[in-house]
Amino acid sequence: MVTSLTPGELYRRARRIEALARIIMDCTTRGSRSADSARANQLLKEIGAIAGEGSE
């Protein structure tokens, strides 16, 4: 069963995902350190958790 989210909640999650994606892009630009790549991977997991919430 999929839980329906309100437009406000969808917007809030989308803005959070957008902000995290911008950080990931900064972490993975040319010349980034391996620590930055590890941070980017962690943020991708966080995005997955945000996007996956609300469904079973």
C-alpha positions in Angstrom: 0.0 0.0 0.0 1.3 3.4 -0.9 0.7 6.3 1.4 -0.4 9.5 -0.3 1.6 12.5 0.5 0.3 16.1 0.6 1.6 18.5 -2.0 3.4 20.4 0.8 5.2 17.3 2.0 6.2 16.4 -1.5 7.6 19.9 -2.0 9.5 19.7 1.3 11.1 16.4 0.4 11.9 17.6 -3.1 13.7 20.7 -1.8 15.7 18.6 0.7 16.7 16.2 -2.1 17.7 19.1 -4.3 19.9 20.6 -1.6 21.6 17.2 -1.0 22.1 16.7 -4.7 23.9 20.1 -5.0 26.2 19.0 -2.1 26.9 15.7 -3.9 27.7 17.5 -7.1 30.2 19.7 -5.2 31.7 16.6 -3.6 32.2 14.8 -6.9 33.7 17.6 -9.1 37.0 17.1 -10.7 39.8 17.1 -8.1 37.6 16.1 -5.2 39.2 14.0 -2.4 38.3 10.4 -1.7 36.7 11.7 1.6 34.4 13.8 -0.5 33.3 10.7 -2.5 32.6 8.9 0.7 30.4 11.8 1.9 28.6 11.8 -1.5 27.8 8.1 -1.1 26.4 8.8 2.4 24.3 11.6 1.0 22.9 9.4 -1.7 21.8 6.9 0.9 20.0 9.8 2.7 18.3 10.8 -0.5 17.1 7.2 -1.0 15.7 7.2 2.5 13.8 10.5 1.9 12.5 9.4 -1.4 11.5 6.0 -0.1 9.5 7.2 2.9 5.8 7.1 2.5 5.6 3.8 0.7 5.6 0.2 1.9 
